[in-house]
Amino acid sequence: MAAEITAMLIFLVMFGLILWDKIEHYIVTLSCAALTIVLVFGIEMRNGAALLRTLNLSSVFTTDFWHVSSESGSSSTGVNWSTIIFIAGMMIMVAGMARVGFFQWLCMKLAKLVKYRPMRIFVVFMLMSFGLSMFIDSITVILFLATVTVELSEMLEFDPVPMIISEIFCANLGGSATMSGDPPNIIIGTSLGLTFFKFLSNTGVIAVLSLGITVVFFFLSFRKELRSNKKKIDYSKLPSPESAIKDKGEFIKSALIFALAVVLLITHGSTGLTVAFIGVFIAALTLLSQIKYAKEILKNVDYKTLLFFVGLFIVVGGLEETGILETVAGFIAKVSGGNRYAMVAIIIWISGVASAFIDNIPFSATMVPVIKALAHSQGIPVTTLAWALSLGTDIGGSATPIGASANVVGTSAAAKAGHPIGWGQYCRYAAVATVIVLAFSTVFIFVRYM
């Protein structure tokens, strides 16, 4: 009993410190991971086997870690090295693309194609935010989109705030569509043996339909603020999209590598290549294609986020090994009375509400073992619960300015440019859109899977 209480206290302290946001998150999770190893596994459990299962290092040296011949779910627990390696590989690819000006060029090119009309840019940038976030971390997408949006707003004289709020929401929505779009989905997919195409054909369908609802909602909400400026635009004074390209040859290589990454992710269910393999392969190609700038690219990798994941998985492993997560699963089953509809609704809405205020990454990592236990004990397909968890965590994070990292990045970029976005202004639109999309997702899951 002491081990269970200690593991739970460490977890609650970790969550509290992350929410407090005064100490860097990777320091919080690594410190709590060290406490879990010493106090839970060492002093109270005295179980070396449980610690080894949680560290999960042996899995990296198995054939199935890099190539699998079936789509069966992963039964491993503890540190999810597939998630960490894949995210690291994508970070390297994105850093290489950013260095050659890919994102800046794309934003300016699309703005030019729609003749710099604010309302057209508004719609196109929402669609681009959704599309890019299906494959690239939403933080990177919003960082570049928000910057370009502010630049365009100054040249074309429109308010960038409505556009940035809409881009943030669509980035989180796009992240829910695929396995590679958002860290929670990567955790869910690699933990349960789900493929990119399985996400695309399930959460992807819901996300695309929700995108239509979202575009209409934000269009009606902001149409007055973004009406075309009557001022005549002098196109000769606007920067050309090509001016963003640093090196044409490396630009083409980066675009081809990105296209290859998309193809590998879409087909990995049939090729057997794991996301860990894809991450390493794409990272190696990026570094080789820009060998002169390899050190610069590697310096831009967010190592703190990777360490954050390691610490997080160890703390959650402590909860799993002490049986606490099975207790949580039993509690949800009891509250729902064994009713499948109630169980799915609880998962999607609790995930949504929780992710609006706390980081959705630790929440999803905690909930994966819970939905596994629920599926086993209640006879519900684990994939149905996985889609509910994915949509709840990804979409719920859009509701507040602190719900997801992309929200913080977007609102910070606006504030630095002299356009602060308060909680009231943000939530007035994003929270309403979140409730609408979560309600639609709940009904869709009920109709399609129950």
FIVEXLUM-500546 format. One record per residue (C-alpha): residue in three letters; y, x negated, z; residue number from 1. Coordinates in pm, whole numbers, plus 50000, padded with zeros to 5 digits. Each point is the difference from the previous one (the first is absolute). Layout:
# residues N
{ALA, {Y, X, Z}, NUM}
...
END
This chain:
# residues 450
{MET, {50000, 50000, 50000}, 1}
{ALA, {50236, 49711, 50077}, 2}
{ALA, {49966, 49866, 49645}, 3}
{GLU, {50090, 50338, 49852}, 4}
{ILE, {50308, 50037, 50219}, 5}
{THR, {50117, 49645, 49926}, 6}
{ALA, {49950, 50041, 49624}, 7}
{MET, {50196, 50326, 50005}, 8}
{LEU, {50284, 49851, 50208}, 9}
{ILE, {50031, 49703, 49765}, 10}
{PHE, {50009, 50235, 49702}, 11}
{LEU, {50268, 50222, 50157}, 12}
{VAL, {50212, 49698, 50095}, 13}
{MET, {49969, 49869, 49643}, 14}
{PHE, {50110, 50335, 49854}, 15}
{GLY, {50287, 50025, 50247}, 16}
{LEU, {50129, 49652, 49915}, 17}
{ILE, {49974, 50071, 49627}, 18}
{LEU, {50199, 50321, 50050}, 19}
{TRP, {50255, 49816, 50218}, 20}
{ASP, {50052, 49765, 49708}, 21}
{LYS, {50165, 49720, 50199}, 22}
{ILE, {49720, 49746, 49957}, 23}
{GLU, {49864, 49901, 49657}, 24}
{HIS, {49697, 50214, 49927}, 25}
{TYR, {49763, 49715, 49918}, 26}
{ILE, {50070, 49840, 50339}, 27}
{VAL, {49924, 50332, 50169}, 28}
{THR, {49665, 50055, 49826}, 29}
{LEU, {49885, 49637, 50032}, 30}
{SER, {50088, 49996, 50372}, 31}
{CYS, {49814, 50328, 50057}, 32}
{ALA, {49708, 49869, 49794}, 33}
{ALA, {49981, 49692, 50227}, 34}
{LEU, {49998, 50227, 50306}, 35}
{THR, {49723, 50211, 49843}, 36}
{ILE, {49786, 49691, 49935}, 37}
{VAL, {50049, 49855, 50349}, 38}
{LEU, {50004, 50313, 50218}, 39}
{VAL, {49787, 50253, 49812}, 40}
{PHE, {49741, 49790, 49818}, 41}
{GLY, {50001, 49699, 50235}, 42}
{ILE, {50052, 50108, 50359}, 43}
{GLU, {49894, 50366, 50005}, 44}
{MET, {49744, 50046, 49721}, 45}
{ARG, {49875, 49640, 49993}, 46}
{ASN, {49865, 50079, 49657}, 47}
{GLY, {50021, 49720, 49744}, 48}
{ALA, {49827, 50211, 49735}, 49}
{ALA, {50270, 50269, 50026}, 50}
{LEU, {50269, 49737, 49956}, 51}
{LEU, {49829, 49857, 49692}, 52}
{ARG, {49967, 50348, 49851}, 53}
{THR, {50371, 50055, 50057}, 54}
{LEU, {50108, 49664, 49853}, 55}
{ASN, {49769, 50080, 49706}, 56}
{LEU, {50035, 49652, 49847}, 57}
{SER, {49642, 49995, 49874}, 58}
{SER, {50074, 50283, 49756}, 59}
{VAL, {50226, 49773, 49794}, 60}
{PHE, {49702, 49779, 49916}, 61}
{THR, {49776, 50277, 49870}, 62}
{THR, {49953, 50089, 49634}, 63}
{ASP, {50099, 50364, 50057}, 64}
{PHE, {50341, 49891, 50125}, 65}
{TRP, {50088, 49878, 49649}, 66}
{HIS, {49773, 50209, 49779}, 67}
{VAL, {49800, 50314, 50079}, 68}
{SER, {49741, 50178, 49790}, 69}
{SER, {50051, 50341, 50163}, 70}
{GLU, {50285, 50214, 50130}, 71}
{SER, {49853, 50055, 50347}, 72}
{GLY, {50243, 50001, 50289}, 73}
{SER, {50052, 49690, 50206}, 74}
{SER, {49832, 50005, 50340}, 75}
{SER, {50183, 49693, 50131}, 76}
{THR, {50240, 50026, 50289}, 77}
{GLY, {50280, 49782, 50132}, 78}
{VAL, {50238, 49793, 49790}, 79}
{ASN, {50014, 50138, 49646}, 80}
{TRP, {50030, 49674, 49808}, 81}
{SER, {49983, 50183, 49665}, 82}
{THR, {50329, 50174, 50079}, 83}
{ILE, {50169, 49679, 50114}, 84}
{ILE, {49887, 49792, 49702}, 85}
{PHE, {50089, 50270, 49747}, 86}
{ILE, {50349, 50052, 50144}, 87}
{ALA, {50059, 49624, 50004}, 88}
{GLY, {49900, 49980, 49632}, 89}
{MET, {50231, 50286, 49904}, 90}
{MET, {50286, 49838, 50196}, 91}
{ILE, {49962, 49685, 49792}, 92}
{MET, {49995, 50200, 49675}, 93}
{VAL, {50311, 50198, 50098}, 94}
{ALA, {50184, 49683, 50108}, 95}
{GLY, {49928, 49851, 49657}, 96}
{MET, {50121, 50315, 49822}, 97}
{ALA, {50318, 50011, 50209}, 98}
{ARG, {50076, 49634, 49930}, 99}
{VAL, {50011, 50057, 49622}, 100}
{GLY, {50217, 50315, 50032}, 101}
{PHE, {49738, 50259, 49906}, 102}
{PHE, {50118, 50277, 50233}, 103}
{GLN, {50371, 49952, 49932}, 104}
{TRP, {49932, 50013, 49624}, 105}
{LEU, {49788, 50315, 50030}, 106}
{CYS, {50266, 50189, 50199}, 107}
{MET, {50283, 49903, 49765}, 108}
{LYS, {49791, 50075, 49691}, 109}
{LEU, {49920, 50353, 50112}, 110}
{ALA, {50361, 50066, 50101}, 111}
{LYS, {50112, 49893, 49654}, 112}
{LEU, {49740, 50219, 49829}, 113}
{VAL, {50139, 50311, 50172}, 114}
{LYS, {50355, 49894, 49904}, 115}
{TYR, {50104, 49934, 50359}, 116}
{ARG, {50026, 50373, 50083}, 117}
{PRO, {49974, 50030, 50384}, 118}
{MET, {49777, 50310, 50001}, 119}
{ARG, {49767, 49849, 49741}, 120}
{ILE, {49987, 49672, 50192}, 121}
{PHE, {49928, 50205, 50313}, 122}
{VAL, {49689, 50159, 49846}, 123}
{VAL, {49879, 49687, 49818}, 124}
{PHE, {50036, 49780, 50308}, 125}
{MET, {49800, 50252, 50207}, 126}
{LEU, {49722, 49988, 49741}, 127}
{MET, {50017, 49619, 49984}, 128}
{SER, {49990, 49976, 50379}, 129}
{PHE, {49687, 50217, 50004}, 130}
{GLY, {49833, 49813, 49712}, 131}
{LEU, {50063, 49647, 50125}, 132}
{SER, {49896, 50087, 50356}, 133}
{MET, {49656, 50099, 49873}, 134}
{PHE, {49931, 49629, 49943}, 135}
{ILE, {50267, 49799, 50185}, 136}
{ASP, {50100, 50006, 50365}, 137}
{SER, {50268, 50269, 50048}, 138}
{ILE, {50219, 49757, 50197}, 139}
{THR, {50044, 49782, 49691}, 140}
{VAL, {50057, 50303, 49778}, 141}
{ILE, {50276, 50140, 50224}, 142}
{LEU, {50160, 49662, 50058}, 143}
{PHE, {50072, 49959, 49629}, 144}
{LEU, {50062, 50367, 49921}, 145}
{ALA, {50252, 50044, 50282}, 146}
{THR, {50184, 49682, 49899}, 147}
{VAL, {50026, 50105, 49635}, 148}
{THR, {50093, 50356, 50098}, 149}
{VAL, {50294, 49871, 50206}, 150}
{GLU, {50110, 49775, 49713}, 151}
{LEU, {49986, 50290, 49752}, 152}
{SER, {50182, 50233, 50240}, 153}
{GLU, {50290, 49755, 50018}, 154}
{MET, {50021, 49969, 49621}, 155}
{LEU, {49954, 50371, 49928}, 156}
{GLU, {50179, 50131, 50309}, 157}
{PHE, {49740, 50226, 50160}, 158}
{ASP, {49863, 50029, 50355}, 159}
{PRO, {49679, 49790, 50026}, 160}
{VAL, {49875, 50164, 50324}, 161}
{PRO, {49824, 50304, 49841}, 162}
{MET, {49829, 49772, 49752}, 163}
{ILE, {49882, 49753, 50267}, 164}
{ILE, {49860, 50279, 50223}, 165}
{SER, {49810, 50143, 49702}, 166}
{GLU, {49870, 49658, 49894}, 167}
{ILE, {49871, 49930, 50351}, 168}
{PHE, {49811, 50329, 50012}, 169}
{CYS, {49847, 49950, 49654}, 170}
{ALA, {49895, 49644, 50089}, 171}
{ASN, {49804, 50125, 50300}, 172}
{LEU, {49857, 50285, 49794}, 173}
{GLY, {49896, 49760, 49722}, 174}
{GLY, {49834, 49779, 50259}, 175}
{SER, {49773, 50290, 50098}, 176}
{ALA, {49869, 50035, 49643}, 177}
{THR, {49786, 49686, 49982}, 178}
{MET, {49801, 49765, 50217}, 179}
{SER, {50239, 49711, 49935}, 180}
{GLY, {50321, 50197, 50043}, 181}
{ASP, {50049, 49985, 50376}, 182}
{PRO, {49844, 49790, 50281}, 183}
{PRO, {49844, 50306, 50172}, 184}
{ASN, {49814, 50082, 49678}, 185}
{ILE, {49878, 49641, 49966}, 186}
{ILE, {49868, 50018, 50357}, 187}
{ILE, {49834, 50337, 49941}, 188}
{GLY, {49855, 49899, 49663}, 189}
{THR, {49856, 49665, 50102}, 190}
{SER, {49864, 50141, 50327}, 191}
{LEU, {49820, 50290, 49833}, 192}
{GLY, {49898, 49837, 49672}, 193}
{LEU, {50230, 50221, 49790}, 194}
{THR, {50122, 49888, 49660}, 195}
{PHE, {50336, 50004, 49827}, 196}
{PHE, {49881, 50275, 49764}, 197}
{LYS, {49871, 50214, 50287}, 198}
{PHE, {50346, 49995, 50155}, 199}
{LEU, {50165, 50063, 49664}, 200}
{SER, {49780, 50301, 49924}, 201}
{ASN, {50049, 50151, 50346}, 202}
{THR, {50320, 49905, 50183}, 203}
{GLY, {50145, 49902, 49662}, 204}
{VAL, {49969, 50356, 49869}, 205}
{ILE, {50170, 50138, 50312}, 206}
{ALA, {50273, 49734, 49981}, 207}
{VAL, {50079, 50070, 49633}, 208}
{LEU, {50021, 50375, 50060}, 209}
{SER, {50214, 49934, 50308}, 210}
{LEU, {50225, 49777, 49790}, 211}
{GLY, {50093, 50300, 49787}, 212}
{ILE, {50089, 50198, 50312}, 213}
{THR, {50193, 49702, 50139}, 214}
{VAL, {50209, 49942, 49686}, 215}
{VAL, {50097, 50368, 49987}, 216}
{PHE, {50086, 50005, 50371}, 217}
{PHE, {50223, 49690, 49989}, 218}
{PHE, {50153, 50106, 49667}, 219}
{LEU, {50109, 50333, 50151}, 220}
{SER, {50111, 49831, 50322}, 221}
{PHE, {50220, 49734, 49837}, 222}
{ARG, {50104, 50147, 49665}, 223}
{LYS, {50364, 50042, 50110}, 224}
{GLU, {50032, 49642, 50129}, 225}
{LEU, {49855, 49849, 49683}, 226}
{ARG, {50168, 50194, 49725}, 227}
{SER, {50093, 49776, 49708}, 228}
{ASN, {50326, 49816, 50046}, 229}
{LYS, {50265, 50112, 49752}, 230}
{LYS, {50131, 49646, 49978}, 231}
{LYS, {49922, 49834, 49668}, 232}
{ILE, {49764, 49706, 50043}, 233}
{ASP, {50077, 49667, 49835}, 234}
{TYR, {49646, 49886, 49922}, 235}
{SER, {50119, 49653, 49900}, 236}
{LYS, {50092, 49925, 50362}, 237}
{LEU, {49659, 50096, 50137}, 238}
{PRO, {49747, 49718, 50045}, 239}
{SER, {49716, 49999, 49750}, 240}
{PRO, {49642, 50037, 50130}, 241}
{GLU, {49910, 49669, 49834}, 242}
{SER, {50248, 49817, 50224}, 243}
{ALA, {49760, 50057, 50292}, 244}
{ILE, {49722, 49796, 49835}, 245}
{LYS, {49994, 49646, 50140}, 246}
{ASP, {49735, 49859, 49764}, 247}
{LYS, {49867, 50201, 49706}, 248}
{GLY, {49664, 49822, 49979}, 249}
{GLU, {49927, 50038, 50371}, 250}
{PHE, {50129, 50357, 49987}, 251}
{ILE, {49738, 50090, 49737}, 252}
{LYS, {49726, 49824, 50201}, 253}
{SER, {50096, 50193, 50315}, 254}
{ALA, {49995, 50332, 49812}, 255}
{LEU, {49653, 49920, 49858}, 256}
{ILE, {49867, 49900, 50343}, 257}
{PHE, {50131, 50326, 50147}, 258}
{ALA, {49832, 50197, 49719}, 259}
{LEU, {49673, 49810, 50064}, 260}
{ALA, {50022, 50081, 50372}, 261}
{VAL, {50036, 50371, 49917}, 262}
{VAL, {49698, 49988, 49767}, 263}
{LEU, {49786, 49815, 50259}, 264}
{LEU, {50093, 50247, 50272}, 265}
{ILE, {49927, 50304, 49784}, 266}
{THR, {49660, 49863, 49892}, 267}
{HIS, {49883, 49830, 50319}, 268}
{GLY, {49775, 50294, 50084}, 269}
{SER, {49793, 49933, 49688}, 270}
{THR, {50034, 49621, 49982}, 271}
{GLY, {49908, 49952, 50366}, 272}
{LEU, {50290, 49762, 50054}, 273}
{THR, {50140, 50057, 50349}, 274}
{VAL, {50370, 50021, 50078}, 275}
{ALA, {49967, 49669, 50185}, 276}
{PHE, {49879, 49832, 49680}, 277}
{ILE, {50275, 50167, 49796}, 278}
{GLY, {50265, 49886, 50247}, 279}
{VAL, {49886, 49637, 49991}, 280}
{PHE, {49961, 50001, 49620}, 281}
{ILE, {50344, 50149, 49931}, 282}
{ALA, {50165, 49767, 50252}, 283}
{ALA, {49836, 49696, 49835}, 284}
{LEU, {50115, 50113, 49653}, 285}
{THR, {50357, 50050, 50126}, 286}
{LEU, {50017, 49656, 50160}, 287}
{LEU, {49846, 49830, 49695}, 288}
{SER, {50237, 50178, 49761}, 289}
{GLN, {50303, 49885, 50204}, 290}
{ILE, {49858, 49673, 50129}, 291}
{LYS, {50346, 49837, 50023}, 292}
{TYR, {50114, 50272, 50239}, 293}
{ALA, {49672, 50043, 50193}, 294}
{LYS, {50152, 49873, 50328}, 295}
{GLU, {50299, 50233, 49964}, 296}
{ILE, {49771, 50298, 49935}, 297}
{LEU, {49775, 49915, 50296}, 298}
{LYS, {50306, 49972, 50225}, 299}
{ASN, {50095, 50357, 49910}, 300}
{VAL, {49666, 50140, 50120}, 301}
{ASP, {50043, 50210, 50315}, 302}
{TYR, {49758, 49813, 50226}, 303}
{LYS, {50125, 50189, 50305}, 304}
{THR, {49866, 50325, 49856}, 305}
{LEU, {49660, 49841, 49938}, 306}
{LEU, {49986, 49874, 50361}, 307}
{PHE, {50108, 50346, 50114}, 308}
{PHE, {49689, 50143, 49831}, 309}
{VAL, {49767, 49745, 50164}, 310}
{GLY, {50127, 50080, 50349}, 311}
{LEU, {49997, 50373, 49934}, 312}
{PHE, {49638, 50007, 49883}, 313}
{ILE, {49884, 49805, 50308}, 314}
{VAL, {50171, 50244, 50240}, 315}
{VAL, {49852, 50299, 49814}, 316}
{GLY, {49664, 49820, 50005}, 317}
{GLY, {50024, 49998, 50379}, 318}
{LEU, {50040, 50378, 50000}, 319}
{GLU, {49706, 50036, 49765}, 320}
{GLU, {49763, 49770, 50190}, 321}
{THR, {50076, 50169, 50334}, 322}
{GLY, {49927, 50346, 49855}, 323}
{ILE, {50350, 50143, 50045}, 324}
{LEU, {50036, 50101, 49637}, 325}
{GLU, {49678, 50200, 50016}, 326}
{THR, {50149, 50184, 50298}, 327}
{VAL, {50314, 50075, 49797}, 328}
{ALA, {49784, 50133, 49715}, 329}
{GLY, {49813, 50220, 50245}, 330}
{PHE, {50329, 50134, 50136}, 331}
{ILE, {50122, 50096, 49650}, 332}
{ALA, {49667, 50169, 49929}, 333}
{LYS, {50027, 50193, 50328}, 334}
{VAL, {50361, 50109, 49940}, 335}
{SER, {49916, 50119, 49648}, 336}
{GLY, {49694, 50183, 50129}, 337}
{GLY, {49797, 49841, 49722}, 338}
{ASN, {50205, 50190, 49740}, 339}
{ARG, {50039, 49782, 49690}, 340}
{TYR, {50333, 50151, 49899}, 341}
{ALA, {50147, 49942, 50345}, 342}
{MET, {49867, 49644, 50007}, 343}
{VAL, {50155, 49909, 49664}, 344}
{ALA, {50329, 50166, 50097}, 345}
{ILE, {50007, 49808, 50331}, 346}
{ILE, {49943, 49667, 49824}, 347}
{ILE, {50258, 50049, 49724}, 348}
{TRP, {50275, 50144, 50222}, 349}
{ILE, {49950, 49771, 50301}, 350}
{SER, {49995, 49707, 49758}, 351}
{GLY, {50316, 50130, 49834}, 352}
{VAL, {50194, 50060, 50323}, 353}
{ALA, {49887, 49673, 50159}, 354}
{SER, {50083, 49797, 49687}, 355}
{ALA, {50352, 50141, 49999}, 356}
{PHE, {50075, 49808, 50321}, 357}
{ILE, {49749, 49716, 50028}, 358}
{ASP, {49872, 49744, 49751}, 359}
{ASN, {49736, 50168, 49784}, 360}
{ILE, {49801, 49677, 49960}, 361}
{PRO, {49869, 49973, 50358}, 362}
{PHE, {49956, 50377, 50010}, 363}
{SER, {49778, 50004, 49690}, 364}
{ALA, {49801, 49698, 50120}, 365}
{THR, {49935, 50184, 50326}, 366}
{MET, {49902, 50326, 49831}, 367}
{VAL, {49748, 49860, 49749}, 368}
{PRO, {49722, 49957, 50261}, 369}
{VAL, {50093, 50343, 50138}, 370}
{ILE, {49948, 50180, 49670}, 371}
{LYS, {49674, 49807, 49952}, 372}
{ALA, {49876, 50132, 50333}, 373}
{LEU, {50121, 50353, 49920}, 374}
{ALA, {49827, 50001, 49663}, 375}
{HIS, {49675, 49884, 50159}, 376}
{SER, {50005, 50246, 50291}, 377}
{GLN, {50138, 50306, 49820}, 378}
{GLY, {49830, 49964, 49662}, 379}
{ILE, {50328, 49986, 49808}, 380}
{PRO, {50025, 49767, 49697}, 381}
{VAL, {50191, 49694, 50118}, 382}
{THR, {50194, 49997, 49672}, 383}
{THR, {50158, 50340, 50078}, 384}
{LEU, {50127, 49863, 50331}, 385}
{ALA, {50109, 49678, 49827}, 386}
{TRP, {50221, 50189, 49754}, 387}
{ALA, {50155, 50197, 50288}, 388}
{LEU, {50069, 49680, 50195}, 389}
{SER, {50142, 49823, 49696}, 390}
{LEU, {50238, 50279, 49907}, 391}
{GLY, {50107, 50059, 50359}, 392}
{THR, {50086, 49636, 50072}, 393}
{ASP, {50158, 49919, 49662}, 394}
{ILE, {50208, 50314, 49956}, 395}
{GLY, {50081, 50053, 50369}, 396}
{GLY, {50166, 49658, 50008}, 397}
{SER, {50272, 50134, 49768}, 398}
{ALA, {50140, 50248, 50253}, 399}
{THR, {50227, 49767, 50201}, 400}
{PRO, {50193, 49677, 49932}, 401}
{ILE, {49750, 49803, 50214}, 402}
{GLY, {49676, 50165, 49884}, 403}
{ALA, {49908, 49728, 49749}, 404}
{SER, {50118, 49650, 49916}, 405}
{ALA, {50135, 50117, 49663}, 406}
{ASN, {50229, 50244, 50180}, 407}
{VAL, {50148, 49725, 50215}, 408}
{VAL, {50050, 49772, 49698}, 409}
{GLY, {50165, 50274, 49791}, 410}
{THR, {50237, 50125, 50270}, 411}
{SER, {50090, 49642, 50095}, 412}
{ALA, {50086, 49916, 49638}, 413}
{ALA, {50224, 50306, 49983}, 414}
{ALA, {50172, 49914, 50329}, 415}
{LYS, {50069, 49641, 49891}, 416}
{ALA, {50170, 50135, 49687}, 417}
{GLY, {50225, 50224, 50209}, 418}
{HIS, {49796, 50321, 49971}, 419}
{PRO, {49836, 50056, 50342}, 420}
{ILE, {49735, 50272, 50014}, 421}
{GLY, {49983, 50172, 50338}, 422}
{TRP, {49694, 50170, 50147}, 423}
{GLY, {50151, 50343, 49945}, 424}
{GLN, {50079, 49942, 49634}, 425}
{TYR, {49664, 49838, 49932}, 426}
{CYS, {49782, 50253, 50183}, 427}
{ARG, {50188, 50299, 49860}, 428}
{TYR, {49835, 49927, 49665}, 429}
{ALA, {49705, 49765, 50056}, 430}
{ALA, {49852, 50186, 50299}, 431}
{VAL, {50012, 50331, 49812}, 432}
{ALA, {49839, 49841, 49694}, 433}
{THR, {49732, 49849, 50226}, 434}
{VAL, {49910, 50338, 50151}, 435}
{ILE, {49984, 50160, 49654}, 436}
{VAL, {49771, 49730, 49859}, 437}
{LEU, {49775, 49988, 50309}, 438}
{ALA, {49963, 50381, 49987}, 439}
{PHE, {49911, 49983, 49630}, 440}
{SER, {49751, 49715, 50066}, 441}
{THR, {49833, 50196, 50281}, 442}
{VAL, {49951, 50308, 49781}, 443}
{PHE, {49875, 49785, 49711}, 444}
{ILE, {49740, 49829, 50220}, 445}
{PHE, {49886, 50337, 50138}, 446}
{VAL, {49956, 50144, 49650}, 447}
{ARG, {49842, 49698, 49832}, 448}
{TYR, {49779, 49846, 50270}, 449}
{MET, {49916, 50266, 50260}, 450}
END
